Amino acid sequence: MFTKRNDIRNIAIIAHVDHGKTTIVDELLKQSGVFRANQEVAERVMDSNDIERERGITILSKNTAIHYGDVKINIIDTPGHADFGGEVERVLKMVNGVILVVDAFEGAMPQTKFVLKKALELSLPVVACINKIDRPEARPEEVVDEILELFIDLDADESQLDCPFIFASAKEGTASASIEEAGTDMKPLFDAIIDYIPAPKGDPDADTQVLISTIDYNEYVGRIGVGKVDNGSVRVNQDVAIVNAHDPEKYHKVKISKLYEFEGLNRVEVTEAGIGSIVAISGISDIHIGDTLCSPDNPQPIPFQRISEPTISMDFIVNDSPLAGQEGKYVTSRHLRDRLYRMLNTDVSLRVEDTDTTEAFKVSGRGELHLSVLIENMRREGYEFAVSKPEVLYKTDEHGKKLEPMERAYVDVPDEFTGTVIDKLSQRKGELQAMTPHGAGTTRLEFLIPSRGLIGYRGEFMTDTKGNGIINTEFYGYGSYKGDIAYRKQGSLIAYETGETVTYGLFSAQERGTLFVGPGEKVYGGMVVGQNGKTDDIEVNVCRKKQLTNTRASGSDDALRLSPKKELSLEEAIEFIDTDELLEITPENLRIRKKILDGTERYRSKRNAN
């Protein structure tokens, strides 16, 4: 018989990137008494990964649990960036309701729509939390209307439309059920969770069913499956069968060796867990996302939604440059292959395929950011490899017509830059769909644009808008192929020979364009050392030394002044490379190079291609 577990609430916090999800979780943890009064707590304590802290974004969903009165609230903090949408999709299966966090100034954004749509498809109740009401330009009343419009657009039912609104300032640690009343603590949000989010239901006497929604990995215990107990109970040393709704052939018996529940930021070992509990299970080596652990006598898998397909791919290649193996710890194809396939254990949105050669692997993901975070992680772990320019994944329809992934881009820019942005995106096959004034001298532009049109654009966009523009995208679907796009207007400056850069050689080269290298750096023939001011590639000799003579001329020994080199970040370097170039990645350096290093061979290949 189905019963409610009233002492538990399972919720996910969903929102657009940078709307304050993680800060709200921090406050809920603090005010529920998880930390000691004198305990030092890092800001955004849930963002545990170094890259998350540096970039200020959540990449991996995190589990935590707090107690409010007699109720245990399991909270999942989810990523807000579209590239990590796969994380959001799967964790929603574990919860009975969501808190939708929306910025009181920015209002409903593309990713707000994406995550809300996923929640409504699963018929999850929503508590709307308008955050950052302490911002001077906050407009909470208008944002409430925007959210309700969004609900209507997404065909929400009556009960979902009747959701409670909470007005909060996570930074101040306050929340209120009314715009007029100032909050003093987060109690109104806690109360809304208890009152509005339903308690988990299940049959405690039925056979065990646990759907695995997340995989964690620990080098000491191996794979850890995280999921919710839907029916029955689960205990240590229990024999269970692993089955999967999408793989009817899958069936094998395993034993649960360790069982954990979440308490605050820690995993606490337990011997048994009942319906509605979110548990972590270790000791099962072959456990995957979407698997159901159930009774061997009654193997009934729980359906699990398919994760959205990747839209962009890059080749990960063993580094074969003249400087290969000098800076990295892991350099072979075996190292590279093992690391990429290991990533599939925890990242459901990633695809890795072998290619015709053992030296290269095709890696597909949800966007540039998704792949660049993987590259950055591997780089920090000591891997050395090369990557190609990102390419979109095409499809063909039933008539054999070529289709390509399309994005809906929302651009908020100051009015003076709208003309430039429209011009640039139109050149990249973008179609302007809407243009609305957004207050305070800004305009919101809405474009439908091929995914490949956005590759390499973000850096240019920041320059064009003097850093004042905001661009957000969401995957729209596949549309007909829009024709060729000219990506880069400028050519590369290519090193002529292998050696060490010299001020004299750099001084001559800098007249040709912008340099990416300074004096005393190792370069090799075929390496890109700068950007040409014109469209063609040019070879320059940055290792050239001044020839000494026995005569002196007036002014010949004047000090040479070099312009500062342009330091490219990982994203900028990925955006810069052209189709005939690779980005060499080592723990210490990022180097751009031509695929064919030899100048004569390169010329011959180009001529044959034409």
Helices and strands as residue ranges (DSSP letters): E 3-4, E 8-15, H 21-31, H 50-55, E 62-68, E 71-77, G 82-84, H 85-91, G 92-94, E 97-103, H 110-121, E 126-131, H 140-153, H 158-161, E 165-169, E 174-176, H 187-196, E 201-202, E 209-218, E 222-231, E 234-235, E 239-244, E 247-255, E 258-263, E 266-269, E 272-273, E 278-282, E 291-294, E 312-318, H 333-343, E 351-354, E 360-365, H 368-380, E 385-388, E 391-392, E 395-396, E 402-414, G 415-417, H 418-427, E 431-437, E 442-450, H 451-454, H 458-464, E 470-480, E 492-495, E 499-500, H 503-509, G 510-512, E 513-515, E 522-523, E 527-532, E 538-540, H 570-576, E 581-585, E 590-594, H 599-609
